[in-house]
Amino acid sequence: MVHKTRGIVLRTVKYGETSLICTVFTELLGMQSYMVKGVRSGRSKGRKANVLFPSSILDMVVYEQPQKNLQTIREYEPAVIYQQLLEDVVKNGVALFAVEVTGQLLATLDPQPELFAFLKNFLLQLDDAPRTDIANYPLYFVIQSARLSGYYLSGEYSEEYSFVDVHEGRFSKEVSHFPPFISGTEAGLMSRLNYAATLEEITAIRMNLNERRLLLDHFLFFLQLHVPHFRPLRSLDVLKAILY
């Protein structure tokens, strides 16, 4: 069956001398793997590899054969031309982090239109944002994309509930039995981040570099505990080096 769909490239792997295998989060079909033949050949026309990169947003015509692990793209073209994201090292690092987190959260091939729309809008806002505003963007993406996938810290910080237990996934009256032991200012910041519903709200939360790094580690550790297939991120060290 042939479908028209928008897709966001999550990962590309070279295959043979001239081809690519692309993992794509499609709006219509969920996460799919596509074989793109001959794209790396100098003789290829209109099928260049330079539009197939992690975070690229495509308009696609694809074949769907449910019995196959590798699907085929008939046509593709950029749906969006980024203005800054590819040339800006920091923005590109945040984008690569976002698409890797998304790939880890997608456990099945089922369509997830809300998560797709969230990732697409996040990438567009990241491309357009001033560099000075994006320090908290990775935290926002991790928290909100996980929430859309059904994973979130319940409750909120208060004088009574002044601890965070990432193992239980909630704000607590008592300190956790296992590390990390999160309380006080740290727990308060996690609560504010957890309930920041927009990029504007999360940008207004002031933290130093060490706090951002520590809180990002806490939220990612929470996902590793509760998402069975969530593995350590390859992009995290690069993100910390360029942003934190």
FIKOLZA-1660 file (N, C-alpha, C; in steps of 0.1 Angstrom, whole numbers, plus 5000, padded with zeros to 4 digits):
% residues 244
   i   px   py   pz ch aa at
   1 5008 4988 5000  A  M  N
   1 5000 5000 5000  A  M CA
   1 5009 5012 5000  A  M  C
   2 5004 5023 4993  A  V  N
   2 5012 5035 4992  A  V CA
   2 5005 5046 5000  A  V  C
   3 5014 5053 5008  A  H  N
   3 5009 5064 5017  A  H CA
   3 5017 5077 5015  A  H  C
   4 5010 5088 5016  A  K  N
   4 5016 5101 5018  A  K CA
   4 5017 5104 5032  A  K  C
   5 5028 5108 5037  A  T  N
   5 5029 5111 5052  A  T CA
   5 5041 5121 5054  A  T  C
   6 5040 5128 5064  A  R  N
   6 5052 5136 5069  A  R CA
   6 5060 5127 5078  A  R  C
   7 5073 5129 5078  A  G  N
   7 5082 5121 5087  A  G CA
   7 5094 5130 5092  A  G  C
   8 5099 5125 5103  A  I  N
   8 5111 5132 5109  A  I CA
   8 5121 5121 5111  A  I  C
   9 5133 5123 5105  A  V  N
   9 5144 5114 5105  A  V CA
   9 5150 5113 5119  A  V  C
  10 5150 5101 5124  A  L  N
  10 5156 5099 5138  A  L CA
  10 5171 5094 5137  A  L  C
  11 5174 5086 5126  A  R  N
  11 5187 5080 5126  A  R CA
  11 5190 5076 5111  A  R  C
  12 5202 5076 5107  A  T  N
  12 5206 5071 5094  A  T CA
  12 5219 5062 5096  A  T  C
  13 5219 5051 5088  A  V  N
  13 5230 5042 5088  A  V CA
  13 5234 5039 5074  A  V  C
  14 5247 5040 5071  A  K  N
  14 5251 5037 5057  A  K CA
  14 5249 5022 5055  A  K  C
  15 5245 5018 5042  A  Y  N
  15 5243 5004 5039  A  Y CA
  15 5249 5002 5025  A  Y  C
  16 5258 4993 5024  A  G  N
  16 5265 4990 5012  A  G CA
  16 5273 5002 5007  A  G  C
  17 5275 5003 4994  A  E  N
  17 5283 5014 4988  A  E CA
  17 5275 5027 4986  A  E  C
  18 5262 5025 4984  A  T  N
  18 5255 5037 4979  A  T CA
  18 5242 5040 4986  A  T  C
  19 5238 5031 4996  A  S  N
  19 5224 5032 5002  A  S CA
  19 5225 5037 5016  A  S  C
  20 5213 5040 5021  A  L  N
  20 5211 5043 5035  A  L CA
  20 5199 5036 5041  A  L  C
  21 5200 5032 5054  A  I  N
  21 5188 5028 5061  A  I CA
  21 5185 5039 5071  A  I  C
  22 5172 5044 5069  A  C  N
  22 5168 5056 5077  A  C CA
  22 5157 5051 5087  A  C  C
  23 5158 5055 5099  A  T  N
  23 5148 5053 5109  A  T CA
  23 5140 5066 5110  A  T  C
  24 5127 5065 5107  A  V  N
  24 5119 5077 5105  A  V CA
  24 5106 5076 5114  A  V  C
  25 5104 5087 5121  A  F  N
  25 5091 5088 5129  A  F CA
  25 5081 5094 5120  A  F  C
  26 5072 5086 5114  A  T  N
  26 5062 5091 5105  A  T CA
  26 5049 5095 5112  A  T  C
  27 5042 5105 5107  A  E  N
  27 5030 5110 5113  A  E CA
  27 5019 5100 5112  A  E  C
  28 5019 5092 5100  A  L  N
  28 5008 5083 5097  A  L CA
  28 5010 5069 5102  A  L  C
  29 5023 5064 5102  A  L  N
  29 5026 5050 5104  A  L CA
  29 5035 5048 5116  A  L  C
  30 5038 5058 5124  A  G  N
  30 5047 5056 5136  A  G CA
  30 5061 5055 5131  A  G  C
  31 5069 5048 5139  A  M  N
  31 5083 5047 5136  A  M CA
  31 5085 5036 5126  A  M  C
  32 5092 5039 5115  A  Q  N
  32 5095 5029 5105  A  Q CA
  32 5110 5030 5101  A  Q  C
  33 5115 5019 5095  A  S  N
  33 5128 5018 5089  A  S CA
  33 5127 5017 5074  A  S  C
  34 5134 5026 5067  A  Y  N
  34 5133 5026 5053  A  Y CA
  34 5147 5024 5046  A  Y  C
  35 5147 5016 5036  A  M  N
  35 5159 5014 5027  A  M CA
  35 5158 5025 5016  A  M  C
  36 5168 5033 5015  A  V  N
  36 5169 5043 5004  A  V CA
  36 5181 5039 4996  A  V  C
  37 5178 5033 4984  A  K  N
  37 5188 5028 4976  A  K CA
  37 5194 5038 4967  A  K  C
  38 5208 5037 4965  A  G  N
  38 5215 5046 4955  A  G CA
  38 5216 5060 4959  A  G  C
  39 5212 5064 4971  A  V  N
  39 5211 5078 4975  A  V CA
  39 5225 5084 4976  A  V  C
  40 5235 5076 4979  A  R  N
  40 5249 5081 4981  A  R CA
  40 5257 5080 4968  A  R  C
  41 5251 5076 4957  A  S  N
  41 5258 5075 4944  A  S CA
  41 5259 5089 4938  A  S  C
  42 5270 5092 4932  A  G  N
  42 5272 5105 4925  A  G CA
  42 5262 5106 4913  A  G  C
  43 5257 5095 4908  A  R  N
  43 5248 5096 4897  A  R CA
  43 5233 5097 4901  A  R  C
  44 5230 5097 4914  A  S  N
  44 5216 5098 4918  A  S CA
  44 5211 5112 4915  A  S  C
  45 5199 5113 4911  A  K  N
  45 5192 5125 4907  A  K CA
  45 5180 5127 4915  A  K  C
  46 5180 5139 4922  A  G  N
  46 5168 5142 4930  A  G CA
  46 5166 5134 4943  A  G  C
  47 5176 5125 4946  A  R  N
  47 5175 5117 4958  A  R CA
  47 5188 5118 4966  A  R  C
  48 5191 5130 4970  A  K  N
  48 5204 5133 4976  A  K CA
  48 5204 5129 4991  A  K  C
  49 5215 5125 4996  A  A  N
  49 5216 5121 5010  A  A CA
  49 5216 5133 5019  A  A  C
  50 5219 5145 5014  A  N  N
  50 5220 5157 5022  A  N CA
  50 5207 5162 5028  A  N  C
  51 5196 5156 5024  A  V  N
  51 5183 5160 5030  A  V CA
  51 5178 5149 5040  A  V  C
  52 5186 5138 5041  A  L  N
  52 5183 5127 5050  A  L CA
  52 5193 5127 5062  A  L  C
  53 5190 5136 5072  A  F  N
  53 5198 5137 5083  A  F CA
  53 5189 5137 5096  A  F  C
  54 5194 5132 5107  A  P  N
  54 5186 5133 5119  A  P CA
  54 5181 5146 5122  A  P  C
  55 5168 5147 5124  A  S  N
  55 5160 5159 5127  A  S CA
  55 5154 5165 5114  A  S  C
  56 5157 5160 5102  A  S  N
  56 5151 5166 5090  A  S CA
  56 5136 5162 5089  A  S  C
  57 5128 5171 5085  A  I  N
  57 5114 5170 5084  A  I CA
  57 5110 5168 5069  A  I  C
  58 5104 5157 5066  A  L  N
  58 5102 5154 5052  A  L CA
  58 5087 5152 5048  A  L  C
  59 5084 5155 5036  A  D  N
  59 5072 5150 5029  A  D CA
  59 5075 5138 5022  A  D  C
  60 5068 5127 5024  A  M  N
  60 5072 5114 5019  A  M CA
  60 5060 5107 5012  A  M  C
  61 5064 5099 5002  A  V  N
  61 5055 5089 4996  A  V CA
  61 5061 5076 4999  A  V  C
  62 5055 5067 5006  A  V  N
  62 5061 5055 5011  A  V CA
  62 5053 5042 5008  A  V  C
  63 5060 5031 5006  A  Y  N
  63 5053 5018 5005  A  Y CA
  63 5052 5012 5019  A  Y  C
  64 5040 5006 5022  A  E  N
  64 5039 4999 5035  A  E CA
  64 5036 4985 5032  A  E  C
  65 5045 4976 5037  A  Q  N
  65 5043 4962 5036  A  Q CA
  65 5045 4956 5050  A  Q  C
  66 5034 4954 5058  A  P  N
  66 5035 4951 5072  A  P CA
  66 5044 4939 5075  A  P  C
  67 5045 4930 5066  A  Q  N
  67 5053 4918 5069  A  Q CA
  67 5068 4920 5068  A  Q  C
  68 5072 4932 5064  A  K  N
  68 5087 4935 5062  A  K CA
  68 5092 4944 5073  A  K  C
  69 5104 4942 5077  A  N  N
  69 5110 4951 5087  A  N CA
  69 5115 4964 5080  A  N  C
  70 5120 4963 5068  A  L  N
  70 5125 4974 5060  A  L CA
  70 5115 4978 5050  A  L  C
  71 5110 4990 5050  A  Q  N
  71 5101 4996 5041  A  Q CA
  71 5109 5004 5030  A  Q  C
  72 5101 5009 5020  A  T  N
  72 5107 5016 5009  A  T CA
  72 5101 5030 5007  A  T  C
  73 5109 5040 5005  A  I  N
  73 5104 5053 5002  A  I CA
  73 5104 5055 4986  A  I  C
  74 5092 5059 4981  A  R  N
  74 5091 5061 4967  A  R CA
  74 5096 5076 4964  A  R  C
  75 5092 5085 4972  A  E  N
  75 5095 5099 4970  A  E CA
  75 5097 5106 4983  A  E  C
  76 5106 5116 4983  A  Y  N
  76 5107 5124 4995  A  Y CA
  76 5113 5138 4992  A  Y  C
  77 5109 5148 5000  A  E  N
  77 5115 5161 4998  A  E CA
  77 5114 5168 5011  A  E  C
  78 5122 5178 5013  A  P  N
  78 5122 5185 5026  A  P CA
  78 5108 5192 5028  A  P  C
  79 5102 5191 5039  A  A  N
  79 5090 5198 5042  A  A CA
  79 5094 5211 5049  A  A  C
  80 5106 5212 5055  A  V  N
  80 5111 5224 5062  A  V CA
  80 5125 5226 5058  A  V  C
  81 5129 5238 5056  A  I  N
  81 5143 5242 5054  A  I CA
  81 5147 5250 5066  A  I  C
  82 5155 5244 5075  A  Y  N
  82 5160 5251 5087  A  Y CA
  82 5168 5263 5083  A  Y  C
  83 5167 5273 5091  A  Q  N
  83 5174 5286 5089  A  Q CA
  83 5187 5286 5097  A  Q  C
  84 5188 5280 5109  A  Q  N
  84 5199 5281 5118  A  Q CA
  84 5204 5267 5123  A  Q  C
  85 5194 5258 5124  A  L  N
  85 5197 5246 5132  A  L CA
  85 5209 5237 5127  A  L  C
  86 5211 5237 5115  A  L  N
  86 5222 5228 5110  A  L CA
  86 5235 5235 5111  A  L  C
  87 5236 5248 5110  A  E  N
  87 5249 5255 5111  A  E CA
  87 5253 5259 5125  A  E  C
  88 5243 5260 5134  A  D  N
  88 5245 5263 5148  A  D CA
  88 5248 5250 5156  A  D  C
  89 5261 5249 5161  A  V  N
  89 5265 5237 5168  A  V CA
  89 5256 5234 5180  A  V  C
  90 5253 5244 5188  A  V  N
  90 5245 5242 5200  A  V CA
  90 5231 5237 5196  A  V  C
  91 5224 5244 5187  A  K  N
  91 5211 5241 5183  A  K CA
  91 5210 5227 5177  A  K  C
  92 5220 5224 5169  A  N  N
  92 5221 5210 5163  A  N CA
  92 5223 5200 5174  A  N  C
  93 5231 5202 5184  A  G  N
  93 5233 5193 5195  A  G CA
  93 5220 5190 5202  A  G  C
  94 5212 5201 5204  A  V  N
  94 5199 5199 5211  A  V CA
  94 5189 5191 5202  A  V  C
  95 5189 5194 5189  A  A  N
  95 5181 5186 5180  A  A CA
  95 5184 5172 5180  A  A  C
  96 5197 5168 5179  A  L  N
  96 5201 5154 5179  A  L CA
  96 5197 5147 5192  A  L  C
  97 5198 5155 5203  A  F  N
  97 5194 5149 5216  A  F CA
  97 5179 5146 5216  A  F  C
  98 5171 5156 5211  A  A  N
  98 5156 5154 5210  A  A CA
  98 5152 5142 5202  A  A  C
  99 5158 5140 5190  A  V  N
  99 5154 5129 5182  A  V CA
  99 5159 5116 5188  A  V  C
 100 5170 5116 5195  A  E  N
 100 5174 5103 5201  A  E CA
 100 5165 5100 5213  A  E  C
 101 5161 5109 5221  A  V  N
 101 5151 5107 5231  A  V CA
 101 5138 5101 5226  A  V  C
 102 5134 5107 5215  A  T  N
 102 5121 5103 5208  A  T CA
 102 5122 5088 5204  A  T  C
 103 5133 5085 5198  A  G  N
 103 5135 5071 5193  A  G CA
 103 5135 5061 5205  A  G  C
 104 5140 5065 5216  A  Q  N
 104 5140 5057 5228  A  Q CA
 104 5126 5055 5234  A  Q  C
 105 5118 5065 5233  A  L  N
 105 5104 5065 5238  A  L CA
 105 5094 5057 5229  A  L  C
 106 5098 5056 5216  A  L  N
 106 5089 5049 5207  A  L CA
 106 5091 5034 5208  A  L  C
 107 5082 5027 5215  A  A  N
 107 5083 5013 5218  A  A CA
 107 5077 5005 5207  A  A  C
 108 5067 5010 5200  A  T  N
 108 5059 5002 5190  A  T CA
 108 5059 5010 5177  A  T  C
 109 5053 5004 5167  A  L  N
 109 5051 5010 5154  A  L CA
 109 5038 5018 5153  A  L  C
 110 5031 5018 5164  A  D  N
 110 5018 5025 5163  A  D CA
 110 5020 5040 5162  A  D  C
 111 5011 5047 5154  A  P  N
 111 5012 5061 5153  A  P CA
 111 5010 5068 5166  A  P  C
 112 5018 5079 5168  A  Q  N
 112 5016 5087 5180  A  Q CA
 112 5016 5102 5176  A  Q  C
 113 5004 5106 5170  A  P  N
 113 5003 5119 5164  A  P CA
 113 5007 5131 5174  A  P  C
 114 5003 5129 5187  A  E  N
 114 5006 5140 5196  A  E CA
 114 5021 5142 5198  A  E  C
 115 5028 5131 5199  A  L  N
 115 5043 5131 5201  A  L CA
 115 5049 5136 5188  A  L  C
 116 5044 5132 5177  A  F  N
 116 5050 5137 5164  A  F CA
 116 5048 5152 5163  A  F  C
 117 5036 5157 5166  A  A  N
 117 5034 5171 5165  A  A CA
 117 5043 5179 5175  A  A  C
 118 5045 5173 5187  A  F  N
 118 5053 5180 5197  A  F CA
 118 5068 5180 5192  A  F  C
 119 5073 5169 5187  A  L  N
 119 5087 5169 5182  A  L CA
 119 5088 5179 5170  A  L  C
 120 5079 5179 5161  A  K  N
 120 5080 5188 5149  A  K CA
 120 5080 5203 5154  A  K  C
 121 5071 5206 5163  A  N  N
 121 5070 5220 5167  A  N CA
 121 5082 5224 5176  A  N  C
 122 5087 5215 5184  A  F  N
 122 5099 5217 5191  A  F CA
 122 5111 5221 5182  A  F  C
 123 5113 5213 5172  A  L  N
 123 5124 5215 5162  A  L CA
 123 5123 5229 5155  A  L  C
 124 5110 5232 5152  A  L  N
 124 5108 5245 5145  A  L CA
 124 5111 5257 5155  A  L  C
 125 5106 5255 5167  A  Q  N
 125 5109 5266 5177  A  Q CA
 125 5123 5267 5181  A  Q  C
 126 5130 5256 5181  A  L  N
 126 5145 5256 5184  A  L CA
 126 5152 5263 5173  A  L  C
 127 5148 5260 5161  A  D  N
 127 5155 5267 5149  A  D CA
 127 5153 5282 5150  A  D  C
 128 5142 5287 5155  A  D  N
 128 5138 5301 5155  A  D CA
 128 5143 5308 5167  A  D  C
 129 5146 5301 5178  A  A  N
 129 5149 5307 5191  A  A CA
 129 5162 5314 5191  A  A  C
 130 5163 5325 5199  A  P  N
 130 5177 5331 5202  A  P CA
 130 5185 5321 5209  A  P  C
 131 5198 5320 5206  A  R  N
 131 5207 5311 5213  A  R CA
 131 5207 5312 5228  A  R  C
 132 5205 5325 5233  A  T  N
 132 5205 5327 5247  A  T CA
 132 5193 5321 5254  A  T  C
 133 5183 5317 5247  A  D  N
 133 5171 5312 5254  A  D CA
 133 5170 5296 5255  A  D  C
 134 5180 5289 5249  A  I  N
 134 5178 5275 5248  A  I CA
 134 5184 5266 5258  A  I  C
 135 5190 5271 5269  A  A  N
 135 5197 5263 5278  A  A CA
 135 5188 5253 5285  A  A  C
 136 5175 5257 5287  A  N  N
 136 5166 5247 5294  A  N CA
 136 5158 5239 5284  A  N  C
 137 5160 5241 5271  A  Y  N
 137 5152 5233 5261  A  Y CA
 137 5153 5218 5263  A  Y  C
 138 5165 5212 5265  A  P  N
 138 5166 5198 5266  A  P CA
 138 5158 5193 5278  A  P  C
 139 5158 5200 5289  A  L  N
 139 5149 5196 5300  A  L CA
 139 5135 5196 5297  A  L  C
 140 5130 5206 5290  A  Y  N
 140 5116 5207 5286  A  Y CA
 140 5113 5196 5277  A  Y  C
 141 5122 5193 5267  A  F  N
 141 5118 5182 5258  A  F CA
 141 5117 5168 5265  A  F  C
 142 5127 5165 5273  A  V  N
 142 5127 5153 5280  A  V CA
 142 5114 5151 5288  A  V  C
 143 5110 5161 5296  A  I  N
 143 5099 5161 5305  A  I CA
 143 5086 5159 5297  A  I  C
 144 5084 5168 5287  A  Q  N
 144 5071 5168 5280  A  Q CA
 144 5069 5156 5270  A  Q  C
 145 5080 5152 5264  A  S  N
 145 5079 5141 5255  A  S CA
 145 5076 5128 5263  A  S  C
 146 5083 5127 5274  A  A  N
 146 5080 5115 5283  A  A CA
 146 5065 5116 5288  A  A  C
 147 5060 5127 5292  A  R  N
 147 5047 5128 5296  A  R CA
 147 5037 5124 5285  A  R  C
 148 5039 5128 5273  A  L  N
 148 5031 5124 5262  A  L CA
 148 5031 5109 5260  A  L  C
 149 5042 5102 5264  A  S  N
 149 5044 5088 5263  A  S CA
 149 5039 5080 5275  A  S  C
 150 5034 5088 5285  A  G  N
 150 5028 5082 5297  A  G CA
 150 5037 5081 5309  A  G  C
 151 5049 5088 5309  A  Y  N
 151 5059 5087 5320  A  Y CA
 151 5061 5101 5326  A  Y  C
 152 5058 5102 5339  A  Y  N
 152 5059 5115 5345  A  Y CA
 152 5060 5114 5360  A  Y  C
 153 5066 5124 5366  A  L  N
 153 5066 5124 5381  A  L CA
 153 5053 5130 5386  A  L  C
 154 5047 5122 5395  A  S  N
 154 5033 5127 5400  A  S CA
 154 5035 5135 5412  A  S  C
 155 5025 5144 5415  A  G  N
 155 5026 5153 5426  A  G CA
 155 5034 5165 5423  A  G  C
 156 5037 5173 5434  A  E  N
 156 5045 5185 5432  A  E CA
 156 5051 5188 5446  A  E  C
 157 5061 5197 5445  A  Y  N
 157 5069 5200 5457  A  Y CA
 157 5061 5209 5466  A  Y  C
 158 5062 5206 5479  A  S  N
 158 5055 5215 5489  A  S CA
 158 5063 5213 5502  A  S  C
 159 5059 5220 5512  A  E  N
 159 5065 5219 5525  A  E CA
 159 5064 5204 5531  A  E  C
 160 5053 5198 5528  A  E  N
 160 5050 5184 5532  A  E CA
 160 5056 5174 5523  A  E  C
 161 5055 5177 5510  A  Y  N
 161 5061 5167 5500  A  Y CA
 161 5074 5174 5495  A  Y  C
 162 5084 5173 5503  A  S  N
 162 5097 5180 5500  A  S CA
 162 5108 5171 5494  A  S  C
 163 5105 5159 5491  A  F  N
 163 5115 5149 5485  A  F CA
 163 5110 5144 5472  A  F  C
 164 5119 5141 5463  A  V  N
 164 5116 5134 5450  A  V CA
 164 5121 5120 5451  A  V  C
 165 5112 5110 5448  A  D  N
 165 5116 5096 5447  A  D CA
 165 5114 5092 5433  A  D  C
 166 5125 5092 5425  A  V  N
 166 5124 5088 5411  A  V CA
 166 5121 5074 5409  A  V  C
 167 5125 5065 5419  A  H  N
 167 5122 5051 5418  A  H CA
 167 5107 5049 5419  A  H  C
 168 5100 5056 5428  A  E  N
 168 5086 5055 5429  A  E CA
 168 5078 5064 5418  A  E  C
 169 5086 5074 5413  A  G  N
 169 5080 5083 5403  A  G CA
 169 5071 5093 5409  A  G  C
 170 5075 5099 5420  A  R  N
 170 5066 5109 5426  A  R CA
 170 5073 5117 5437  A  R  C
 171 5067 5128 5440  A  F  N
 171 5071 5137 5451  A  F CA
 171 5066 5130 5464  A  F  C
 172 5075 5130 5474  A  S  N
 172 5072 5122 5486  A  S CA
 172 5074 5130 5499  A  S  C
 173 5068 5124 5510  A  K  N
 173 5070 5130 5523  A  K CA
 173 5083 5126 5529  A  K  C
 174 5089 5115 5524  A  E  N
 174 5101 5109 5530  A  E CA
 174 5112 5107 5519  A  E  C
 175 5124 5108 5524  A  V  N
 175 5135 5106 5515  A  V CA
 175 5135 5092 5509  A  V  C
 176 5139 5091 5497  A  S  N
 176 5140 5078 5490  A  S CA
 176 5149 5068 5497  A  S  C
 177 5146 5055 5496  A  H  N
 177 5154 5045 5501  A  H CA
 177 5167 5043 5493  A  H  C
 178 5167 5047 5480  A  F  N
 178 5178 5045 5471  A  F CA
 178 5182 5059 5465  A  F  C
 179 5195 5060 5461  A  P  N
 179 5199 5072 5455  A  P CA
 179 5193 5074 5440  A  P  C
 180 5192 5086 5436  A  P  N
 180 5196 5099 5442  A  P CA
 180 5186 5104 5452  A  P  C
 181 5192 5110 5462  A  F  N
 181 5184 5116 5473  A  F CA
 181 5182 5131 5470  A  F  C
 182 5169 5134 5466  A  I  N
 182 5166 5147 5461  A  I CA
 182 5157 5154 5470  A  I  C
 183 5161 5166 5475  A  S  N
 183 5152 5173 5484  A  S CA
 183 5155 5188 5483  A  S  C
 184 5148 5196 5490  A  G  N
 184 5151 5211 5491  A  G CA
 184 5150 5218 5478  A  G  C
 185 5160 5227 5476  A  T  N
 185 5160 5235 5463  A  T CA
 185 5159 5226 5451  A  T  C
 186 5167 5215 5451  A  E  N
 186 5167 5206 5440  A  E CA
 186 5153 5201 5437  A  E  C
 187 5146 5196 5447  A  A  N
 187 5133 5191 5445  A  A CA
 187 5123 5202 5440  A  A  C
 188 5125 5214 5446  A  G  N
 188 5117 5225 5441  A  G CA
 188 5118 5228 5427  A  G  C
 189 5131 5228 5422  A  L  N
 189 5133 5231 5408  A  L CA
 189 5127 5220 5399  A  L  C
 190 5128 5207 5403  A  M  N
 190 5123 5196 5396  A  M CA
 190 5108 5198 5394  A  M  C
 191 5101 5203 5405  A  S  N
 191 5087 5205 5405  A  S CA
 191 5083 5216 5395  A  S  C
 192 5091 5227 5395  A  R  N
 192 5088 5238 5386  A  R CA
 192 5090 5234 5371  A  R  C
 193 5101 5227 5369  A  L  N
 193 5104 5222 5355  A  L CA
 193 5093 5212 5351  A  L  C
 194 5088 5204 5360  A  N  N
 194 5078 5193 5357  A  N CA
 194 5065 5199 5353  A  N  C
 195 5062 5211 5357  A  Y  N
 195 5049 5218 5354  A  Y CA
 195 5050 5230 5345  A  Y  C
 196 5062 5232 5339  A  A  N
 196 5064 5242 5329  A  A CA
 196 5058 5238 5316  A  A  C
 197 5046 5243 5312  A  A  N
 197 5039 5238 5301  A  A CA
 197 5043 5243 5287  A  A  C
 198 5051 5254 5287  A  T  N
 198 5056 5260 5274  A  T CA
 198 5071 5262 5275  A  T  C
 199 5077 5265 5264  A  L  N
 199 5091 5268 5263  A  L CA
 199 5093 5282 5270  A  L  C
 200 5084 5291 5269  A  E  N
 200 5085 5304 5275  A  E CA
 200 5086 5302 5290  A  E  C
 201 5077 5293 5296  A  E  N
 201 5077 5291 5310  A  E CA
 201 5090 5285 5315  A  E  C
 202 5095 5275 5308  A  I  N
 202 5107 5268 5312  A  I CA
 202 5120 5277 5310  A  I  C
 203 5120 5286 5300  A  T  N
 203 5131 5295 5298  A  T CA
 203 5132 5305 5310  A  T  C
 204 5121 5308 5316  A  A  N
 204 5121 5318 5327  A  A CA
 204 5126 5312 5340  A  A  C
 205 5128 5299 5341  A  I  N
 205 5134 5292 5353  A  I CA
 205 5149 5294 5353  A  I  C
 206 5154 5301 5363  A  R  N
 206 5168 5304 5363  A  R CA
 206 5176 5293 5371  A  R  C
 207 5186 5288 5365  A  M  N
 207 5195 5277 5371  A  M CA
 207 5209 5280 5366  A  M  C
 208 5219 5275 5374  A  N  N
 208 5232 5275 5369  A  N CA
 208 5235 5262 5362  A  N  C
 209 5247 5262 5356  A  L  N
 209 5251 5250 5347  A  L CA
 209 5251 5237 5355  A  L  C
 210 5256 5237 5367  A  N  N
 210 5256 5225 5375  A  N CA
 210 5242 5220 5378  A  N  C
 211 5233 5229 5381  A  E  N
 211 5219 5225 5384  A  E CA
 211 5213 5219 5372  A  E  C
 212 5215 5226 5360  A  R  N
 212 5209 5220 5348  A  R CA
 212 5214 5206 5345  A  R  C
 213 5227 5204 5346  A  R  N
 213 5233 5191 5343  A  R CA
 213 5227 5181 5353  A  R  C
 214 5227 5184 5366  A  L  N
 214 5222 5175 5376  A  L CA
 214 5207 5171 5374  A  L  C
 215 5199 5181 5371  A  L  N
 215 5185 5179 5370  A  L CA
 215 5182 5171 5357  A  L  C
 216 5189 5173 5346  A  L  N
 216 5188 5165 5334  A  L CA
 216 5191 5151 5337  A  L  C
 217 5202 5149 5344  A  D  N
 217 5205 5135 5348  A  D CA
 217 5194 5128 5356  A  D  C
 218 5188 5136 5365  A  H  N
 218 5177 5130 5373  A  H CA
 218 5165 5126 5365  A  H  C
 219 5161 5134 5356  A  F  N
 219 5150 5131 5347  A  F CA
 219 5153 5120 5338  A  F  C
 220 5165 5119 5333  A  L  N
 220 5169 5108 5324  A  L CA
 220 5170 5095 5332  A  L  C
 221 5175 5096 5344  A  F  N
 221 5176 5084 5352  A  F CA
 221 5161 5078 5355  A  F  C
 222 5152 5088 5358  A  F  N
 222 5138 5084 5360  A  F CA
 222 5133 5076 5348  A  F  C
 223 5136 5080 5336  A  L  N
 223 5132 5073 5324  A  L CA
 223 5139 5060 5322  A  L  C
 224 5151 5059 5325  A  Q  N
 224 5158 5046 5325  A  Q CA
 224 5152 5036 5335  A  Q  C
 225 5147 5041 5346  A  L  N
 225 5141 5032 5356  A  L CA
 225 5128 5027 5351  A  L  C
 226 5120 5035 5344  A  H  N
 226 5106 5032 5342  A  H CA
 226 5103 5029 5327  A  H  C
 227 5111 5032 5318  A  V  N
 227 5109 5028 5304  A  V CA
 227 5118 5016 5301  A  V  C
 228 5112 5005 5299  A  P  N
 228 5120 4992 5297  A  P CA
 228 5131 4993 5287  A  P  C
 229 5129 5000 5276  A  H  N
 229 5138 5000 5265  A  H CA
 229 5146 5013 5264  A  H  C
 230 5146 5021 5275  A  F  N
 230 5153 5033 5274  A  F CA
 230 5168 5031 5278  A  F  C
 231 5177 5034 5269  A  R  N
 231 5191 5031 5271  A  R CA
 231 5199 5044 5273  A  R  C
 232 5211 5044 5278  A  P  N
 232 5219 5056 5279  A  P CA
 232 5220 5063 5265  A  P  C
 233 5220 5076 5265  A  L  N
 233 5220 5083 5252  A  L CA
 233 5234 5086 5247  A  L  C
 234 5236 5083 5235  A  R  N
 234 5249 5087 5229  A  R CA
 234 5251 5102 5227  A  R  C
 235 5240 5109 5226  A  S  N
 235 5241 5123 5223  A  S CA
 235 5243 5132 5236  A  S  C
 236 5242 5125 5248  A  L  N
 236 5242 5133 5260  A  L CA
 236 5256 5139 5263  A  L  C
 237 5266 5132 5261  A  D  N
 237 5280 5138 5264  A  D CA
 237 5283 5150 5255  A  D  C
 238 5278 5149 5243  A  V  N
 238 5280 5160 5234  A  V CA
 238 5272 5172 5238  A  V  C
 239 5260 5169 5242  A  L  N
 239 5251 5180 5246  A  L CA
 239 5257 5187 5258  A  L  C
 240 5262 5180 5268  A  K  N
 240 5267 5186 5280  A  K CA
 240 5280 5194 5277  A  K  C
 241 5288 5189 5267  A  A  N
 241 5300 5196 5263  A  A CA
 241 5297 5209 5257  A  A  C
 242 5287 5210 5249  A  I  N
 242 5284 5222 5241  A  I CA
 242 5275 5232 5248  A  I  C
 243 5266 5227 5257  A  L  N
 243 5256 5235 5264  A  L CA
 243 5258 5237 5279  A  L  C
 244 5262 5226 5286  A  Y  N
 244 5264 5226 5300  A  Y CA
 244 5278 5225 5304  A  Y  C
% end
